[in-house]
């Protein structure tokens, strides 16, 4: 119960801080001066996750506020990002929801009737309750895989861990989005777009995997880096530096998230993972421009190569950090404690 109180206190401070930021936006003009007023909140958001000890509380809280909210607030300081709506009368409720949750409000468009119907069907396919129901069932089966790791080949266990992590992340973000949709009454952009169907690294990182993070990193890191570097090395090399710089920042932020999870000294393996992908994505883009549609791999082959590369590099550089943080073991223990608590409560009443 103490951890529940800690969670309530942390999020009360988050809400109060975001309300302060909203007020600052009304009275302080955008620019360096507004940034100075917001920096104490940025520092507070980096500190607050350390007050939580349950991994299922600490992990999402760190991701929501220490990463996403902080990047949104820095953009907001300069009049950019999702908090800087074209409508200056953005409501406090919408400001708080967008700042605290991994959501992006979908702008209204007026497509043709045919494309509108197709879009509805596609959206329904992505977000149907059956889809999430199946994933929730798979997650319920996989959360205890650690208990049977002695009877399963280590490579298979690692693969199951990866699947479990992906489903947990997608369901967590879907719950946050559903909550925000009910509170705001607005359509939201999806956070994932079937990443296992990716046909290239650009497709995987830019359009399918954790789209919310990509939509924040682009204005916060990619565009400023490209604009600054263009005057120094030219537009072509500036784009390459911007891509690599964006993946580098993503790697650093992942190191920070894993520090919150395990309180272990960063190994920089995650940074190497993202730098490798940034470099490979750059090479991929160069090859695409060179061949310019004259030659293209069949979609099934490019899809297998993409997912295979992501998984192999993940085994090499990403999973070791998960193992060293004992994320899966601790998560399984927390699930077991939750089940025991529910069973005791049922027997008691």
Buried (B, 14 or more C-beta within 10 A) or exposed (E): EEBEEBBEEBBEBBEEBBBBBBEBBEEBEBEEEBBEBBEEBBEBBBEBBBBBEBBBBBBBBBBBBBBBBBBBBBBBBBEBBBBBBEEEEBEEEBBBBBBBBBBBBEEEEEEEEEEEEEEEEEEEEEBEEEBBEEBBEBBEEBBEBBEEBEEEEEEEBBBBBBBBBBBBBBBBBBEBBBEBBEEBEBEBBBBBBEBBEBBBBBBBBBEBBBBBBBBBBBBBBBBBBBEBBBEEEEEEEBBBBBBBBBBBBBBBBBBBBBBBBBEEEBBBBBBBBBBBBBBBBBEBBEEEEEEEEEEEEEEEEBBEBBBEBBBEBBBEBBBBBBEBBBBBBBBBEBBEEEEEEEEEEEEEE
